[in-house]
Amino acid sequence: MVESASYGSPWHELLSSDVVKDAAKTIPGFVDKVMGFANESLDRVKLKKNLVAANSDLPPSQPESDKA
């Protein structure tokens, strides 16, 4: 019995697709562009969370790397 793929998010499903895998192999700079896009998106989310925390009584969340 073979189980079908199970994805945690639409992004995970997209990145696991054969089309994206083929693009990563054939298009120069594709992986770097996708990684840059992802990093910029994460930076915007972190900035937004910190701005919301600064305007409320809640302390800002610590980055995962700072947590013990």
C-alpha positions in Angstrom: 0.0 0.0 0.0 1.3 3.4 -1.0 0.2 6.5 1.0 -0.5 9.7 -0.8 1.5 12.7 -0.1 0.4 14.8 2.9 1.4 18.5 2.9 1.5 20.9 5.9 0.7 24.0 3.8 0.0 25.1 0.2 3.6 26.3 0.0 4.9 22.8 0.9 2.7 21.3 -1.8 3.9 23.8 -4.4 7.6 23.3 -3.5 7.1 19.5 -3.7 5.5 19.7 -7.2 7.3 18.2 -10.2 7.0 21.6 -12.0 8.9 23.4 -9.3 11.5 20.7 -9.0 12.1 20.8 -12.8 12.4 24.6 -12.7 15.0 24.3 -10.0 17.0 22.0 -12.2 16.7 24.0 -15.4 16.3 27.7 -14.7 19.4 29.5 -13.6 19.0 31.4 -10.4 15.5 30.0 -9.7 16.3 28.6 -6.3 18.1 31.8 -5.3 15.0 33.9 -6.3 12.6 31.6 -4.4 14.8 31.6 -1.3 15.1 35.4 -1.5 11.3 35.8 -1.9 10.8 33.5 1.1 13.3 35.4 3.3 11.8 38.7 2.4 8.3 37.4 3.3 9.5 36.1 6.6 11.3 39.4 7.4 8.0 41.3 6.7 6.0 39.0 9.0 8.6 39.4 11.8 8.6 43.2 11.4 4.8 43.3 11.5 4.7 41.1 14.6 7.2 43.4 16.3 5.3 46.5 15.4 2.1 45.0 16.7 3.8 44.0 20.0 5.4 47.5 20.3 1.9 49.0 20.1 0.4 46.7 22.7 1.1 45.5 26.2 2.5 42.2 24.9 6.2 41.7 24.7 7.5 40.9 21.2 8.1 37.2 20.5 11.7 36.0 20.5 13.2 34.7 17.3 13.5 30.9 17.3 17.3 31.2 17.4 17.1 33.1 20.7 14.9 30.7 22.5 16.6 28.2 24.8 
